[in-house]
């Protein structure tokens, strides 16, 4: 996460929380100095029962929301400094012109600043790789995972 020229008043560490596919994960904490570097791979898996057509899966993902939050460890519960929300379909499968057709290529998004964050909006650079696979349930029905 970059944010040129911004110095954080509070020096407590920060982390990135990610909520996608109904699952929550967070990164390790890093010092409160930009650029913030998170060298982590987070894996989210979800099985969609009774989905046979990938087009139906796309529709489901359009109604789900991916939420990313930059959080500083300020007591008592931490302070959200910036957020990013997008439907999960567009988050996982961005417009081809953003990825140039290469799997896993880095993307950049601007996060929305909270009232606690002064300065320009933080820019998050990341990549996603999505894998859709067929599998069989124990009852013999197929679904997409």
C-alpha atoms as one frame of an Amber mdcrd trajectory, in Angstrom:
protein
   0.000   0.000   0.000   1.469   3.301  -1.049   0.507   6.782   0.034   3.242
   9.262  -0.985   3.879  12.113   1.421   1.646  10.753   4.182   3.010  10.299
   7.697   0.740   8.630  10.215   0.327  10.501  13.493  -0.225   7.300  15.462
   2.628   4.795  15.346   0.716   1.584  16.134   1.049  -1.203  13.557  -1.390
  -1.781  10.704  -2.902  -4.769   8.945  -5.191  -5.406   6.010  -8.458  -7.248
   6.635 -10.124  -8.997   3.717 -13.696 -10.304   3.597 -14.538 -12.266   0.463
 -16.771 -15.264  -0.300 -18.218 -15.009   3.202 -14.782 -15.518   4.776 -12.593
 -13.148   6.773  -8.801 -13.152   6.868  -6.192 -10.618   7.859  -2.548 -10.035
   7.100   0.290  -9.885   9.568   0.866  -6.477  11.156   3.421  -4.077   9.677
   4.992  -0.858  10.990   3.050   2.375  10.439   5.343   3.732   7.713   4.396
   3.966   4.019   4.827   2.056   1.828   3.187  -0.796   3.718   4.413  -4.130
   2.391   2.384  -7.303   2.958   4.160 -10.269   1.376   1.405 -12.789   2.002
  -0.775 -15.182   0.072  -4.291 -15.509   1.423  -6.424 -18.395   0.184 -10.214
 -18.278   0.142 -12.128 -21.408  -0.842 -15.851 -21.845  -1.232 -17.997 -24.659
  -2.525 -21.222 -23.672  -4.266 -23.695 -26.528  -4.010 -26.240 -26.999  -6.792
 -24.337 -24.756  -9.236 -23.654 -26.481 -12.522 -23.428 -23.568 -14.984 -20.503
 -21.119 -14.581 -22.908 -18.364 -15.664 -24.958 -19.023 -12.531 -21.806 -18.733
 -10.440 -21.030 -15.361 -12.040 -24.503 -14.119 -11.081 -23.986 -15.250  -7.475
 -20.638 -13.459  -7.301 -22.206 -10.224  -8.570 -24.436 -10.156  -5.475 -21.569
 -10.852  -3.066 -19.318  -8.032  -1.826 -15.562  -8.131  -1.293 -14.414  -5.730
   1.441 -10.830  -4.718   2.205  -9.964  -2.542   5.186  -6.698  -0.970   6.263
  -6.776  -1.077  10.081  -4.443   0.475  12.617  -4.132  -1.180  16.032  -5.368
   1.783  18.052  -7.130   0.641  21.251  -9.706  -0.447  22.084 -10.730  -2.163
  18.836  -8.518  -0.727  16.106  -9.248   2.107  13.711 -10.250   1.694  10.059
  -8.125   4.100   8.024  -9.283   3.151   4.529 -11.704   0.753   2.820 -12.402
  -0.724  -0.566 -15.634  -2.466  -1.594 -16.532  -4.118  -4.877 -18.770  -6.947
  -5.981 -16.865 -10.211  -5.758 -17.191 -10.964  -9.460 -15.376  -7.782 -10.466
 -12.877  -8.179  -7.645 -11.890 -11.705  -8.690 -12.331 -11.249 -12.436 -11.449
  -7.627 -13.257 -11.879  -5.950 -16.593  -9.402  -7.564 -19.028  -7.734  -4.230
 -19.778  -6.589  -4.051 -16.138  -4.858  -7.417 -16.229  -3.717  -7.411 -19.860
  -4.927 -10.992 -20.096  -2.149 -12.359 -17.874  -3.132 -14.532 -14.957  -2.166
 -13.090 -11.580  -0.802  -9.772 -12.886  -0.703  -7.010 -10.323  -3.613  -4.598
 -10.067  -3.872  -1.211  -8.410  -6.921   0.247  -6.689  -7.534   3.395  -4.690
  -8.983   2.840  -1.263 -11.547   5.219   0.228 -10.138   7.226   3.142 -11.955
   7.225   6.471 -12.398  10.469   8.458  -9.435   9.336  10.635  -7.033   9.317
   7.678  -5.466  12.542   6.490  -3.743  12.916   3.159  -4.336  11.288  -0.199
  -6.167   7.999  -0.655  -3.959   4.920  -0.210  -3.237   2.879  -3.324  -3.283
  -0.894  -2.920  -1.282  -3.085  -5.319  -2.193  -6.784  -5.323  -2.991  -9.739
  -7.524  -5.670 -12.417  -7.497  -5.736 -15.858  -9.016  -9.066 -17.654  -9.246
  -9.587 -21.334  -9.872 -12.982 -22.831 -10.606 -13.188 -26.592 -10.516 -15.907
 -29.200 -10.745 -16.250 -31.719  -7.975 -18.729 -34.343  -6.888 -20.656 -34.254
  -3.662 -20.998 -37.445  -1.699 -24.612 -37.627  -2.890 -23.415 -37.749  -6.488
 -24.553 -34.252  -7.503 -21.938 -32.105  -9.172 -21.174 -28.540  -8.164 -18.599
 -25.877  -8.879 -16.052 -25.108  -6.227
